Amino acid sequence: MNVEPGFAWERADHVELTGKHARPIWRRPWILAGGALLIVLVAAALLLRGGGSDATTAPVLPRVTVIVPGRQPVTSIVTATGTLAARREMPVGVAGEGGMIARVVVEPGDWVRAGQPLAVIERSVQSQEAASLAASIRVARADAALAQAELDRAAQLVDRGFISKADLDRKTATRDAARARVAVARAQYDQARARIGRLDIRSPAAGLVLTRNVEAGQVVGPGNGALFRIAQGGEMELHAKLADQDLARISVGSPAEVTPVGVSRSFSGKVWQISPVIDPETRQGVVRISLAFDPALRPGGFAAARITSGALVAPLLPESAVLSSERDHYVYIVGPGGRVQQRPVTTGDVSEKGITILSGLSGKEQVVLSAGAFLSPGDRIVPELRSR
């Protein structure tokens, strides 16, 4: 039997001898590939079958936390910032002709009484003038006394006929002129004493010395302006600027809490004056808040104020429940069938307790607490009420 060598080699390369039987090697990969394909087809069928069952299953609604805010008393607060100043600041300068400062007797921060000297102007020339006028008073009195004595003697002699009635009248006029010269000399002396008294720069009222702008040896006059500034009674105030809509919410007598920058405590005061005009450019007016004296209240310092403008009963919501758009503020509430509704609201004061809702809610609605950013009007949800 003839066997071709090449053919015999090819067959031998594709068979495996196991025991007495030969098994072709080329069949094994095809079996594995077929099994893998079968597995893929079964998995795809299962996936398609599962997708069909999801399409027929009802969707799962999201659970969203809601609150019912109700209505509660809310204190209305108006916040403002401003500058501290003396409520009644009194500039004190030279009242007389002035001169050289002999000494300054107060310092900034000192308390002074009404009429107390703040500085003394050198007065040696004025004192000599006053001494001269005092001497002229004595001269005039002596002349008046002599004229009176001559008049008395003439009155005794007129009855005896030694002098005429006309001489008696002349002596009476001389006496009266002497008395007038006494009055003139006294007035001139008092005037000089008054000028000397005005050389003392005195406090017009009791208060706190704020500034001192003069030193000993300085020559001062009426043109020097204010040498001292005094806070009458030590009372301070805050000049705060408020928008016109906030001015309408407060009134004279409204209590306020003022906190200066850098100070950890607040000071109680009250509104004592509201600006009667509004700046047409800034739409703001000035509110003046009176404060009692305290060393921590320094004029010129910056401070913040919280003015109590009254109380009202309104819903109060957490900040997370109130959303904003370009035009207004709004909240999401739960409507019929668990569908989300958008409700525009008017907000008031913002405090640590939340945001006051002035209008738009009655307080009985279920308001979405914090998931509003992920919802749209018309969405269905399962509300979960959270107690306040």
QUIJO-V182852 format. One record per residue. N is the residue number from 1. NEAR is the number of other C-alpha atoms within 8 Angstrom. Layout:
N/NEAR ; N/NEAR
//
This chain:
1/2 ; 2/3 ; 3/6 ; 4/6 ; 5/6 ; 6/6 ; 7/8 ; 8/9 ; 9/8 ; 10/8 ; 11/8 ; 12/8 ; 13/6 ; 14/9 ; 15/10 ; 16/9 ; 17/8 ; 18/7 ; 19/5 ; 20/5 ; 21/6 ; 22/9 ; 23/8 ; 24/8 ; 25/8 ; 26/7 ; 27/7 ; 28/7 ; 29/7 ; 30/8 ; 31/8 ; 32/8 ; 33/8 ; 34/8 ; 35/8 ; 36/8 ; 37/8 ; 38/8 ; 39/8 ; 40/8 ; 41/8 ; 42/8 ; 43/8 ; 44/8 ; 45/8 ; 46/8 ; 47/8 ; 48/8 ; 49/8 ; 50/8 ; 51/8 ; 52/8 ; 53/8 ; 54/7 ; 55/6 ; 56/6 ; 57/6 ; 58/4 ; 59/4 ; 60/4 ; 61/7 ; 62/7 ; 63/8 ; 64/10 ; 65/12 ; 66/12 ; 67/12 ; 68/10 ; 69/13 ; 70/10 ; 71/10 ; 72/8 ; 73/8 ; 74/9 ; 75/9 ; 76/10 ; 77/10 ; 78/10 ; 79/8 ; 80/11 ; 81/10 ; 82/12 ; 83/12 ; 84/15 ; 85/12 ; 86/12 ; 87/10 ; 88/8 ; 89/9 ; 90/8 ; 91/9 ; 92/14 ; 93/11 ; 94/16 ; 95/9 ; 96/9 ; 97/8 ; 98/12 ; 99/10 ; 100/11 ; 101/15 ; 102/10 ; 103/10 ; 104/11 ; 105/8 ; 106/8 ; 107/8 ; 108/9 ; 109/7 ; 110/8 ; 111/8 ; 112/11 ; 113/9 ; 114/10 ; 115/9 ; 116/8 ; 117/10 ; 118/11 ; 119/13 ; 120/13 ; 121/13 ; 122/9 ; 123/8 ; 124/6 ; 125/6 ; 126/10 ; 127/9 ; 128/8 ; 129/9 ; 130/11 ; 131/8 ; 132/8 ; 133/12 ; 134/11 ; 135/8 ; 136/9 ; 137/12 ; 138/9 ; 139/8 ; 140/13 ; 141/11 ; 142/8 ; 143/9 ; 144/14 ; 145/9 ; 146/9 ; 147/13 ; 148/10 ; 149/8 ; 150/9 ; 151/12 ; 152/8 ; 153/8 ; 154/12 ; 155/9 ; 156/8 ; 157/10 ; 158/12 ; 159/7 ; 160/7 ; 161/7 ; 162/7 ; 163/10 ; 164/8 ; 165/7 ; 166/6 ; 167/9 ; 168/13 ; 169/8 ; 170/8 ; 171/12 ; 172/11 ; 173/8 ; 174/9 ; 175/14 ; 176/9 ; 177/9 ; 178/13 ; 179/11 ; 180/8 ; 181/9 ; 182/13 ; 183/8 ; 184/8 ; 185/13 ; 186/11 ; 187/8 ; 188/9 ; 189/12 ; 190/8 ; 191/8 ; 192/11 ; 193/9 ; 194/8 ; 195/10 ; 196/11 ; 197/7 ; 198/10 ; 199/16 ; 200/11 ; 201/14 ; 202/11 ; 203/14 ; 204/7 ; 205/10 ; 206/12 ; 207/13 ; 208/14 ; 209/16 ; 210/10 ; 211/10 ; 212/10 ; 213/7 ; 214/8 ; 215/8 ; 216/9 ; 217/8 ; 218/8 ; 219/8 ; 220/11 ; 221/10 ; 222/11 ; 223/5 ; 224/9 ; 225/8 ; 226/10 ; 227/13 ; 228/13 ; 229/13 ; 230/14 ; 231/16 ; 232/14 ; 233/8 ; 234/10 ; 235/13 ; 236/16 ; 237/12 ; 238/14 ; 239/12 ; 240/13 ; 241/11 ; 242/11 ; 243/9 ; 244/10 ; 245/6 ; 246/9 ; 247/12 ; 248/7 ; 249/7 ; 250/11 ; 251/10 ; 252/9 ; 253/7 ; 254/11 ; 255/11 ; 256/13 ; 257/11 ; 258/12 ; 259/12 ; 260/12 ; 261/8 ; 262/4 ; 263/8 ; 264/5 ; 265/5 ; 266/9 ; 267/8 ; 268/9 ; 269/12 ; 270/12 ; 271/15 ; 272/9 ; 273/8 ; 274/12 ; 275/8 ; 276/5 ; 277/5 ; 278/9 ; 279/8 ; 280/6 ; 281/4 ; 282/5 ; 283/9 ; 284/11 ; 285/15 ; 286/10 ; 287/14 ; 288/12 ; 289/14 ; 290/13 ; 291/12 ; 292/8 ; 293/8 ; 294/5 ; 295/5 ; 296/6 ; 297/10 ; 298/8 ; 299/9 ; 300/7 ; 301/11 ; 302/10 ; 303/13 ; 304/12 ; 305/13 ; 306/11 ; 307/13 ; 308/12 ; 309/13 ; 310/8 ; 311/8 ; 312/8 ; 313/8 ; 314/13 ; 315/14 ; 316/13 ; 317/11 ; 318/10 ; 319/7 ; 320/7 ; 321/13 ; 322/10 ; 323/10 ; 324/8 ; 325/7 ; 326/4 ; 327/5 ; 328/9 ; 329/12 ; 330/12 ; 331/14 ; 332/13 ; 333/12 ; 334/13 ; 335/8 ; 336/5 ; 337/5 ; 338/10 ; 339/12 ; 340/15 ; 341/10 ; 342/9 ; 343/9 ; 344/9 ; 345/13 ; 346/10 ; 347/10 ; 348/8 ; 349/9 ; 350/8 ; 351/6 ; 352/4 ; 353/7 ; 354/10 ; 355/13 ; 356/13 ; 357/14 ; 358/10 ; 359/8 ; 360/9 ; 361/9 ; 362/9 ; 363/10 ; 364/8 ; 365/10 ; 366/11 ; 367/13 ; 368/15 ; 369/11 ; 370/8 ; 371/9 ; 372/12 ; 373/6 ; 374/5 ; 375/8 ; 376/7 ; 377/9 ; 378/7 ; 379/8 ; 380/10 ; 381/11 ; 382/9 ; 383/10 ; 384/8 ; 385/9 ; 386/7 ; 387/4 ; 388/4
//
